[in-house]
Amino acid sequence: MGNTAGVVISYVFVFVFIGLANILARSGVFSRAITRKIVHIGVSNWWIIAMYTMDNPVSASIGPASFIIINAISYKFHVFKAMEHEIPSKNLGTIYFPISLLILAILSFSGTIPIYVGGMGILIMGYGDGLAAVVGEKLGKRPVEVFGGKKSFAGTLTMFAVSFAVAFIFIYQNAGDLMISRMLLRSFAVASVASIVEFVTPMGLDNLTVPLAVSLLYVGFFRDGVSLEFLLPFLGFAVNIAVGYAAYRRRSVSFSGMLGGIVVGTVFFVAGGLFFWLILMTFFATSTVLGGVGKKSKQQAEKIVAKGNTRDLIQVLANAGVGIIAAALYRITGDHLWIAAFAASFAAANSDTWASEIGMMSKNQPVSILTLRPLEKGTSGGVSALGVLASAGGSLTIALVFYIGYGLLFDFTPFAFRAAAYITIAGFAGSLVDSLIGASLQAQYLCATSGATTEKRFESGTPNELLRGVPIINNDMVNFLSGLCATGFAVLLIV
């Protein structure tokens, strides 16, 4: 049977399950929770069709790629209600599942990992998670809340048992040269990983984390010739999910900020390991803590700034964008110059954040960095003695983390000390550049409601009048540009 026929059969197969689930939902025979799992379990069997009808990654990717779009449309416009969760945020699971299908289809049908291993991950998610939810709902007593989701002993036990059975079937059929005892041991390991990941993963993300964790960790641990470096992306991904969700629960980041932080943190973990990640976490942790200190003294200032202390995706990228470039250059070239550049980008971000958060607690009124005229607290371009000292402290903190981390990894060489000194200087300079751009080019508006000066383009849906500056240069753009200047300055100093 050709690939084209396999693609056609795939669409027919999936839409039959979706149609059946919608009919059952409308008839009232089953609840929406059950029909959602019917689709979940049924669609996972697509992998079996793909195994026997397709032989290349392009054909195998067509269905999953298209259903990312189809399910996103359904999520937005409620097309297939039988698939939807009662909690809106969990509906994204219908989008995460085809994403995991797409990733594993590309890896499996391109020969990067065995096809049966990808199928193991998908069917464990389909049958294991699907049946666990049904059993947990019917038999689960005293469910506990884990990261916003309800889990029960009965549901988790079902997840483990089904995952064990699916794993054993796939391993028995495709790794027949192993002793039965080794097959059972591998199946136990796979079921344990699947159950733990499903238990701790929030908001429908298990549709992504469980298949990838099962398939890729199986390959990493049980296939010869695979280095531990293969596991870094998935280790980083797991760690950053935990940190990102904790930050989301504390309202330090928005939902989009959480997703952006997970991706950025994983990229840094892969590019530079724990060293890069700790530099990122130093910035994130200290800025989060400072953001919650002295809230009363910051209330007036928060009326001026465009965004509060809850970071969204754009703010994450504005602070980490230059670091991503530096991390990529280090990964490609291996030149330690780019480690210093990476640290310098976060020294600038940390310096500016400390200056803003601590400076707003100063008893003295800030002045413009250009005219030295008094400004309201929170106004871009304003500086104070306390803020300047805090700025230097923020930059020095990142430089110290760099120096210690670099020394432990590569030895405390003269380069390490020199780079740390330049990182401190460049980070502090980046904060000054941030203030200069804020005082000269950043857009300032006249609030349509209160008549006060603000950085917000709109107030309660009403556009504010531009007083000065360039509309495209908002606080996020200023942060990116100051980070870019600081990083470039650090590179010039070190070279």
C-alpha positions as CSV (number, residue, x, y, z in Angstrom):
1,M,0.0,0.0,0.0
2,G,1.4,3.4,-1.0
3,N,2.0,6.5,1.2
4,T,-0.9,8.4,-0.4
5,A,-3.3,5.7,0.5
6,G,-2.0,5.7,4.0
7,V,-2.5,9.4,4.3
8,V,-6.1,9.1,3.1
9,I,-6.9,6.2,5.4
10,S,-5.4,8.3,8.3
11,Y,-7.8,11.2,7.7
12,V,-10.8,8.8,7.4
13,F,-9.8,7.0,10.5
14,V,-9.4,10.1,12.7
15,F,-12.5,11.8,11.5
16,V,-14.5,8.6,12.1
17,F,-13.5,8.7,15.8
18,I,-14.2,12.4,16.1
19,G,-17.6,12.0,14.4
20,L,-18.5,9.1,16.6
21,A,-17.6,11.0,19.7
22,N,-19.7,14.0,18.7
23,I,-22.7,11.8,18.0
24,L,-22.3,10.1,21.4
25,A,-21.9,13.5,23.1
26,R,-25.1,14.9,21.6
27,S,-27.1,11.7,22.3
28,G,-26.2,11.9,26.0
29,V,-25.0,8.3,26.1
30,F,-21.7,9.3,27.5
31,S,-20.4,12.4,29.2
32,R,-18.0,14.8,27.5
33,A,-15.2,13.5,29.7
34,I,-15.8,10.0,28.3
35,T,-16.2,11.1,24.6
36,R,-13.0,13.1,25.0
37,K,-11.1,9.9,26.0
38,I,-12.7,7.9,23.2
39,V,-11.1,10.3,20.8
40,H,-7.9,10.3,22.8
41,I,-7.6,6.5,22.8
42,G,-8.9,6.0,19.3
43,V,-6.6,8.6,17.6
44,S,-3.5,7.1,19.2
45,N,-4.0,4.0,17.1
46,W,-3.2,6.1,14.0
47,W,0.5,5.1,14.7
48,I,-0.3,1.5,13.8
49,I,-1.8,2.7,10.4
50,A,1.3,4.8,9.8
51,M,3.7,1.9,10.6
52,Y,2.1,-0.4,7.9
53,T,1.3,2.2,5.2
54,M,4.1,4.8,5.3
55,D,7.8,4.7,4.8
56,N,9.0,8.3,4.9
57,P,8.8,11.3,7.4
58,V,7.0,13.6,4.9
59,S,4.0,11.3,4.5
60,A,3.9,10.5,8.2
61,S,4.0,14.2,9.1
62,I,1.1,15.3,7.0
63,G,-1.7,14.2,9.3
64,P,-0.2,15.4,12.6
65,A,0.9,18.7,11.1
66,S,-2.6,19.4,9.7
67,F,-4.3,18.4,13.0
68,I,-2.3,20.9,14.9
69,I,-4.0,23.5,12.8
70,I,-7.4,21.8,12.8
71,N,-7.4,21.3,16.6
72,A,-6.3,24.9,17.1
73,I,-9.3,26.1,15.0
74,S,-11.6,23.8,17.0
75,Y,-10.1,25.2,20.3
76,K,-10.7,28.7,19.1
77,F,-14.2,28.3,17.6
78,H,-15.5,25.2,19.5
79,V,-15.9,23.1,16.4
80,F,-15.5,19.6,17.9
81,K,-17.1,20.0,21.3
82,A,-16.7,16.3,22.1
83,M,-12.9,16.9,22.4
84,E,-13.1,19.9,24.7
85,H,-12.3,19.9,28.4
86,E,-14.5,21.7,30.9
87,I,-11.4,23.7,32.0
88,P,-10.5,25.9,29.0
89,S,-6.7,25.8,29.6
90,K,-6.7,22.0,29.4
91,N,-8.3,22.1,25.9
92,L,-4.8,22.9,24.7
93,G,-4.1,19.2,25.2
94,T,-5.8,18.5,21.9
95,I,-3.1,20.7,20.3
96,Y,-0.2,19.3,22.2
97,F,-1.0,15.7,21.2
98,P,-0.6,16.2,17.4
99,I,2.6,18.2,18.2
100,S,4.0,15.2,20.0
101,L,2.8,13.0,17.1
102,L,4.6,15.3,14.6
103,I,7.9,15.3,16.5
104,L,7.9,11.5,17.0
105,A,6.8,10.9,13.4
106,I,9.7,13.0,12.1
107,L,12.2,11.3,14.4
108,S,10.9,7.7,13.8
109,F,10.3,7.7,10.1
110,S,13.6,9.5,9.4
111,G,15.4,6.7,11.2
112,T,16.6,8.8,14.2
113,I,14.8,6.5,16.6
114,P,13.1,3.2,16.0
115,I,9.5,3.4,14.7
116,Y,8.3,1.1,17.4
117,V,9.7,3.3,20.2
118,G,7.7,6.3,18.9
119,G,4.6,4.1,18.7
120,M,5.2,3.0,22.3
121,G,5.2,6.6,23.5
122,I,2.0,7.5,21.6
123,L,0.0,4.5,22.6
124,I,1.0,4.7,26.2
125,M,-0.3,8.3,26.2
126,G,-3.5,7.3,24.3
127,Y,-4.4,4.2,26.3
128,G,-2.7,4.9,29.6
129,D,-3.8,8.4,30.1
130,G,-7.2,7.8,28.6
131,L,-8.1,4.8,30.8
132,A,-6.5,6.4,33.8
133,A,-8.8,9.4,33.6
134,V,-11.9,7.2,33.2
135,V,-10.9,4.8,36.1
136,G,-9.8,7.7,38.3
137,E,-13.1,9.4,37.8
138,K,-15.2,6.3,38.5
139,L,-13.2,4.6,41.3
140,G,-10.8,7.3,42.6
141,K,-11.3,8.1,46.2
142,R,-9.9,11.1,47.9
143,P,-8.2,12.7,44.8
144,V,-5.4,15.0,45.5
145,E,-4.6,18.2,43.6
146,V,-1.2,18.3,41.9
147,F,-0.3,21.5,40.0
148,G,-4.0,22.3,39.5
149,G,-5.0,18.8,38.3
150,K,-6.9,16.1,40.3
151,K,-5.0,12.8,40.6
152,S,-6.1,9.6,42.4
153,F,-4.3,6.4,43.4
154,A,-6.7,4.4,41.1
155,G,-6.0,6.6,38.1
156,T,-2.2,6.5,38.6
157,L,-2.2,2.7,39.2
158,T,-4.2,2.3,35.9
159,M,-1.7,4.6,34.1
160,F,1.2,2.4,35.3
161,A,-0.5,-0.9,34.5
162,V,-1.6,0.1,31.0
163,S,1.8,1.7,30.3
164,F,3.5,-1.5,31.4
165,A,1.3,-3.7,29.2
166,V,1.7,-1.4,26.1
167,A,5.5,-1.2,26.6
168,F,5.9,-5.0,27.0
169,I,3.9,-5.7,23.8
170,F,6.0,-3.3,21.8
171,I,9.3,-4.5,23.3
172,Y,8.3,-8.2,22.9
173,Q,7.3,-7.7,19.3
174,N,10.4,-5.6,18.3
175,A,13.2,-6.6,20.6
176,G,12.7,-10.4,20.7
177,D,16.4,-11.1,21.2
178,L,16.1,-9.9,24.8
179,M,15.5,-12.2,27.8
180,I,12.0,-12.0,29.1
181,S,13.3,-10.7,32.4
182,R,15.0,-7.8,30.6
183,M,11.8,-7.1,28.7
184,L,9.9,-6.9,32.0
185,L,12.5,-4.7,33.6
186,R,12.4,-2.2,30.6
187,S,8.6,-2.3,30.7
188,F,8.7,-1.5,34.4
189,A,11.1,1.4,33.8
190,V,9.0,2.8,31.0
191,A,5.7,2.5,33.0
192,S,7.4,4.3,36.0
193,V,8.6,7.2,33.8
194,A,5.2,7.5,32.1
195,S,3.3,7.5,35.4
196,I,5.5,10.0,37.1
197,V,5.5,12.4,34.2
198,E,1.7,12.2,33.8
199,F,1.3,12.7,37.5
200,V,3.3,15.9,37.7
201,T,2.6,17.5,34.3
202,P,-0.2,20.3,34.4
203,M,-2.8,21.7,32.1
204,G,-2.9,19.1,29.3
205,L,0.9,19.3,28.7
206,D,1.1,15.6,29.5
207,N,-0.1,15.0,25.9
208,L,3.4,16.4,24.9
209,T,5.6,15.4,27.8
210,V,4.5,11.7,28.3
211,P,5.1,10.5,24.6
212,L,8.4,12.4,24.3
213,A,9.7,11.3,27.7
214,V,8.8,7.7,27.2
215,S,10.2,7.4,23.6
216,L,13.3,9.5,24.0
217,L,14.4,8.3,27.4
218,Y,13.9,4.7,26.2
219,V,16.2,5.4,23.3
220,G,18.7,7.2,25.5
221,F,18.9,4.5,28.2
222,F,18.4,1.3,26.2
223,R,19.9,1.8,22.8
224,D,23.6,1.4,22.3
225,G,25.7,4.2,20.9
226,V,23.5,7.0,22.3
227,S,25.4,9.5,24.6
228,L,23.9,11.1,27.7
229,E,24.0,14.5,25.8
230,F,21.1,13.1,23.8
231,L,19.0,13.4,27.0
232,L,19.9,17.0,27.8
233,P,17.0,18.6,25.9
234,F,14.5,16.4,27.8
235,L,16.1,16.9,31.1
236,G,16.2,20.6,30.6
237,F,12.6,20.6,29.3
238,A,11.4,18.7,32.5
239,V,13.2,21.0,34.8
240,N,11.9,24.1,33.1
241,I,8.4,22.9,33.1
242,A,8.6,22.6,36.9
243,V,10.1,26.1,37.3
244,G,7.8,27.7,34.7
245,Y,4.7,26.3,36.3
246,A,5.8,27.4,39.8
247,A,6.4,30.9,38.5
248,Y,3.0,30.8,36.8
249,R,1.3,29.8,40.0
250,R,3.1,32.7,41.8
251,R,1.8,35.0,39.0
252,S,5.4,36.0,38.3
253,V,4.7,35.1,34.6
254,S,1.6,34.9,32.4
255,F,0.7,31.7,30.6
256,S,2.5,32.9,27.5
257,G,5.4,33.9,29.6
258,M,5.5,30.5,31.2
259,L,5.6,28.7,27.8
260,G,8.3,31.2,26.6
261,G,10.3,30.6,29.7
262,I,10.1,26.8,29.3
263,V,11.4,27.1,25.7
264,V,14.1,29.6,26.5
265,G,15.3,27.8,29.6
266,T,15.5,24.5,27.6
267,V,17.5,26.2,24.8
268,F,20.0,27.5,27.4
269,F,20.2,24.1,29.1
270,V,21.0,22.4,25.8
271,A,23.5,25.1,24.6
272,G,25.5,25.6,27.8
273,G,24.2,23.0,30.3
274,L,23.6,23.8,34.0
275,F,26.0,26.8,33.8
276,F,23.9,28.8,31.4
277,W,20.7,27.8,33.1
278,L,22.0,29.0,36.5
279,I,22.8,32.4,35.0
280,L,19.3,32.6,33.7
281,M,17.8,31.5,37.0
282,T,19.9,34.0,39.0
283,F,18.3,36.8,36.9
284,F,14.8,35.3,37.1
285,A,14.9,34.5,40.8
286,T,16.4,37.8,42.0
287,S,14.1,39.9,39.8
288,T,11.1,37.9,41.0
289,V,11.9,38.4,44.6
290,L,12.6,42.1,44.2
291,G,9.4,42.5,42.3
292,G,7.4,41.5,45.4
293,V,9.3,43.7,47.8
294,G,8.0,47.2,48.7
295,K,4.8,46.9,46.8
296,K,3.2,50.0,48.6
297,S,6.0,52.3,47.4
298,K,5.6,51.0,43.9
299,Q,1.9,51.4,43.5
300,Q,2.1,54.9,41.9
301,A,4.9,53.8,39.6
302,E,3.0,50.8,38.4
303,K,0.3,53.2,37.0
304,I,3.0,54.6,34.6
305,V,4.6,51.5,33.3
306,A,3.0,49.6,30.5
307,K,3.2,46.2,32.2
308,G,3.3,45.0,35.8
309,N,5.5,42.4,37.4
310,T,3.9,39.5,35.6
311,R,6.1,38.8,32.6
312,D,4.5,37.8,29.3
313,L,6.1,36.1,26.3
314,I,7.3,39.4,24.8
315,Q,9.1,40.4,28.0
316,V,10.8,37.0,28.2
317,L,12.1,37.4,24.7
318,A,13.1,41.0,25.2
319,N,15.3,40.0,28.2
320,A,16.5,36.7,26.8
321,G,16.7,37.4,23.0
322,V,20.4,38.5,23.0
323,G,21.2,35.6,25.3
324,I,19.7,33.2,22.8
325,I,21.9,34.6,20.0
326,A,25.0,34.3,22.3
327,A,24.1,30.8,23.4
328,A,23.6,29.7,19.7
329,L,27.0,31.1,18.8
330,Y,28.7,29.3,21.6
331,R,27.0,26.1,20.7
332,I,28.1,26.5,17.0
333,T,31.7,27.8,17.6
334,G,32.6,26.5,21.0
335,D,34.4,29.9,21.6
336,H,34.3,30.9,25.3
337,L,33.9,34.5,24.3
338,W,30.2,33.7,23.8
339,I,29.9,32.4,27.3
340,A,31.0,35.8,28.5
341,A,28.7,37.5,26.0
342,F,25.8,35.4,27.2
343,A,26.5,36.4,30.8
344,A,26.8,40.1,29.8
345,S,23.4,40.1,28.3
346,F,21.9,38.9,31.6
347,A,24.1,41.3,33.6
348,A,22.5,44.1,31.7
349,A,19.0,42.7,32.3
350,N,19.7,42.1,36.0
351,S,21.3,45.5,36.4
352,D,18.3,47.3,34.9
353,T,15.8,45.2,36.9
354,W,17.6,45.8,40.2
355,A,17.8,49.5,39.4
356,S,14.1,49.7,38.7
357,E,12.8,47.6,41.5
358,I,15.1,48.9,44.3
359,G,15.3,52.5,42.9
360,M,11.5,52.8,43.2
361,M,11.8,52.2,46.9
362,S,14.1,55.3,47.3
363,K,12.8,58.1,49.5
364,N,14.3,60.6,47.1
365,Q,12.6,61.6,43.8
366,P,14.4,60.3,40.7
367,V,15.8,62.7,38.1
368,S,16.1,62.5,34.3
369,I,19.4,61.0,33.2
370,L,19.5,63.7,30.4
371,T,18.2,66.9,32.0
372,L,18.5,66.1,35.8
373,R,15.0,67.4,36.3
374,P,12.8,65.6,38.8
375,L,10.6,62.8,37.5
376,E,7.8,60.7,38.9
377,K,8.9,57.3,40.2
378,G,8.6,54.7,37.4
379,T,9.1,57.1,34.6
380,S,11.6,55.8,32.0
381,G,14.9,57.6,32.0
382,G,14.8,58.4,35.7
383,V,17.7,57.6,37.9
384,S,18.4,57.8,41.6
385,A,21.5,57.2,43.8
386,L,19.9,54.1,45.3
387,G,19.0,52.8,41.8
388,V,22.5,53.4,40.5
389,L,24.0,51.4,43.4
390,A,21.4,48.6,42.9
391,S,22.2,48.6,39.2
392,A,25.9,48.0,39.9
393,G,24.9,45.2,42.4
394,G,22.7,43.5,39.8
395,S,25.5,43.4,37.2
396,L,28.1,42.3,39.7
397,T,25.9,39.4,40.9
398,I,25.7,37.9,37.4
399,A,29.4,38.4,36.9
400,L,30.1,36.5,40.2
401,V,27.9,33.6,39.1
402,F,29.8,33.6,35.8
403,Y,33.2,33.7,37.5
404,I,32.4,30.8,39.9
405,G,30.7,28.7,37.2
406,Y,33.4,29.2,34.7
407,G,36.1,28.5,37.3
408,L,34.5,25.2,38.3
409,L,34.1,24.1,34.8
410,F,37.2,25.4,33.1
411,D,39.5,26.5,35.9
412,F,39.9,30.0,37.4
413,T,42.0,31.4,34.6
414,P,43.0,35.0,34.0
415,F,40.4,35.0,31.2
416,A,37.7,34.2,33.8
417,F,38.6,37.1,36.1
418,R,39.0,39.6,33.2
419,A,35.7,38.5,31.6
420,A,33.9,38.8,34.9
421,A,35.2,42.4,35.4
422,Y,34.2,43.3,31.9
423,I,30.7,41.7,32.3
424,T,30.2,43.9,35.4
425,I,31.2,47.0,33.5
426,A,29.1,46.1,30.4
427,G,26.0,45.1,32.4
428,F,26.1,48.4,34.3
429,A,26.7,50.3,31.1
430,G,23.7,48.5,29.6
431,S,21.5,49.8,32.4
432,L,22.6,53.3,31.7
433,V,21.9,52.8,28.0
434,D,18.4,51.6,29.0
435,S,17.9,54.9,30.9
436,L,19.2,57.0,28.1
437,I,17.0,55.4,25.5
438,G,14.1,55.6,27.9
439,A,14.6,59.3,28.4
440,S,15.0,60.1,24.7
441,L,13.3,57.6,22.4
442,Q,10.9,55.5,24.4
443,A,7.2,56.4,23.7
444,Q,5.4,58.3,26.4
445,Y,1.6,58.9,26.2
446,L,-1.0,61.2,27.8
447,C,-3.5,59.0,29.5
448,A,-7.0,59.5,28.0
449,T,-8.6,58.9,31.4
450,S,-6.5,60.6,34.0
451,G,-4.4,63.0,32.0
452,A,-1.2,61.6,33.5
453,T,1.9,60.6,31.6
454,T,2.1,56.9,31.0
455,E,3.9,54.3,28.8
456,K,0.6,52.6,28.0
457,R,-0.7,53.0,24.5
458,F,-4.3,52.3,25.6
459,E,-6.3,52.9,28.8
460,S,-9.4,50.7,29.2
461,G,-9.5,50.3,25.4
462,T,-9.1,54.0,24.6
463,P,-6.0,55.0,22.7
464,N,-3.7,57.5,24.6
465,E,-2.1,60.5,22.9
466,L,1.6,60.2,22.0
467,L,3.6,62.9,23.9
468,R,7.1,62.1,22.7
469,G,9.3,59.3,21.5
470,V,8.9,56.6,18.9
471,P,5.8,54.4,19.2
472,I,7.7,51.2,18.3
473,I,10.2,51.8,21.0
474,N,8.4,50.6,24.1
475,N,9.9,49.1,27.3
476,D,10.4,45.7,25.8
477,M,12.3,47.2,22.8
478,V,14.4,49.3,25.2
479,N,15.3,46.2,27.2
480,F,16.4,44.3,24.1
481,L,18.4,47.2,22.7
482,S,20.2,47.8,26.0
483,G,21.0,44.1,26.3
484,L,22.4,44.2,22.8
485,C,24.6,47.2,23.5
486,A,25.9,45.7,26.7
487,T,26.7,42.4,25.0
488,G,28.4,44.1,22.1
489,F,30.4,46.3,24.6
490,A,31.5,43.2,26.6
491,V,32.7,41.4,23.4
492,L,34.7,44.5,22.3
493,L,36.3,44.7,25.8
494,I,37.2,41.1,25.9
495,V,38.5,40.8,22.4
